[in-house]
Amino acid sequence: MDIETDRTYVESSRDGALMVELDHNGAALRVQLEPEVNATWTAELLAERVLRLYTLALMRCRRDQLARMNERGADQAPSDVYPTEAEVDAYRDRYIDF
């Protein structure tokens, strides 16, 4: 079993009503909605929140990809594609308010 290819990235709303899971390449594996989402959120709000959680999970995935590449000797600096831990945390603080 290859831990790198089995790793997933999960982000969810604070109450767990919405969850997004990505694989190690950043592809969506699952989006889970609890019944209260359909009952109380508009389609626009749901779309915005799915996008925010997806973006956060993708940032974490790319941060880990950069770390793995650098462990193998790539010596690549963080960039718009490969964020730092601080950038991931800043995104979470700014946009995950639900």
Secondary structure, 3 states (H helix, E strand, C coil): CCHHHHCCEEEECCCCCEEEEECCCCCEEEEEECHHHHHHCCHHHHHHHHHHHHHHHHHHHHHHHHHHHHHCCCCCCCCCCCCCHHHHHHHHHHHCCC
